[in-house]
Amino acid sequence: MQQLHRLPADIRSIAQRTVSLLAREQYPPRAKELTNHPSYYRLWLPRNHRLVYQIIVDEQVVHLLYIGPKLPDLYEQLGLGRE
């Protein structure tokens, strides 16, 4: 994922470990399901960064949507804004 390579080294390291964790555990305790968007989750990363992903249960897939700084309209840009 191109976004991962653009992160500062310390955040990149944590994000890589988090992505590896998601391969084994799709619902880590820190994950929060997005309001009005079942199967879409976010994880906080240090220094106000976010990892947003979707779980496709039928296919046993974790689809990474975004890894990077928390932008003011991040969820709206991803089509996941609150309704």
DRENKOLKOL-805727 format. One record per residue: x negated, y negated, z of N, C-alpha, C, O in turn. Coordinates in steps of 0.05 Angstrom, whole numbers, plus 5000, padded with zeros to 4 digits. Atoms other than C-alpha are relative to their C-alpha. Layout:
N
XYZXYZXYZXYZ/...
This chain:
83
498350245000500050005000498249755000496549725017/501650245004497049344977500149825025498049705032/499750174977499748965037498150075022497149905037/501749904979495649395084497149894997495849825016/502850095005489049195051499649705004497449615007/500250294996490648455059500049915029499549685036/499950074971491248485135497349965011495350075001/502650024985485748255182499250275010500950445016/501149734994481248845201501350115026501950355026/498949894975483948915272502950084997503750295007/497249935005491248905250500250244981501850424985/500049785020489649375191499550265014500950465008/500749764985486649885239502550105015503150345015/497649934985492849875283502350094981503750284987/497949935019497549895223499550274988501350434984/500749745011493850495194500750225020501850435012/499249804979494650875260503050025002504050245006/497150004998501950675262501250154977503150314981/499049865023503150925192499550305003501250474996/500649724996499751585209501950125021502850355018/498149924979504151635271502850054987504150254994/497449975012510351535228500250264983502450364980/500049755015508352135186500850245018501950445008/499449784981509152565249502549945016504050135022/497850084983514352175288501449764989500549534991/498750215014519351765249501549805019502149585011/498650174981522751485311498349955025499150045047/501650054976517251245358501649825019503349675011/498550154980519650925423500149704995502149575002/500050295005517750225400501649914976502049674971/498650065025521650265335502849905007504150005025/497350114996528049855331501550014974500649914954/498449995024533549995282501149724994502049585013/499150275007535549365244503149995002504550174993/497250044997542449095260501450014972500649884953/498449965024547649295207498550134977499550124954/501549865021542449695168499050275011496750305018/500849734990542450425190497750114983497750084959/502449875012536050795175497849814993495849904981/502150205004531950155170498949925027500549865045/501350054975526950025226497849804998496749764976/502350184999521749525248498350085024499450165045/501949974978515649595291498449745002497549644982/501750244996511949005321497150095000496450305011/502949975000504548965308498849755014500349555016/501250244987499748485344500049754983500249764958/500350275012499247745328502349954981502049844959/497550075015506447695303500150134972501150004954/499749855025505948215248502250215003502950295026/497949805000511348715229499450224980498150184960/499949785018511949395197502950074997504250145017/497249945004518749515166500250244982498850264962/499949755016520750195140502850115000504550045017/497449865003526650625119499550305003497550414992/500249714998527751345137502250124982504650064985/498149865018530951765082500150295011498550465004/499849754986533252355124500250244982498850444986/499549775018535652815068497450094986497150334981/502449945014528852775034497650035019495450095010/502150004980524752755099497749814992495449894992/501950205010521352115074500149755017502349675026/500250274987518951485109499149824978496849854968/500650195021519050915059499149745012500749605025/501150254989514550335079500949774982500449774958/499050235015517749675058498249765002497949614983/501650244995513149155089498150045023498850165043/502050024978506849085130498749734997497349684977/501250265002504648385145501049815021502449895040/499150204980505947735183503049975000504350014979/497150044998512947615208500649724989500049525001/499250255013515647085161502749925010504350095018/497450094989521646655182502350144986504450194999/497849885014525946965128499350284990500350374969/501049735009522547655123502350194994502350314972/497949805004528748075131501949924978502950094963/498450095023532747645082498650074974499850154955/501549945024527147725031500150304993500150384970/499849715004527648485040502850094995503350334991/497149925004535248465032501250125025503150275023/499249874975536048655105500949795021500749845045/499150214982538648005135502550075015504050255006/497549954985544147985186502349894985502149674973/497650095015551047925157501849845017503949755008/
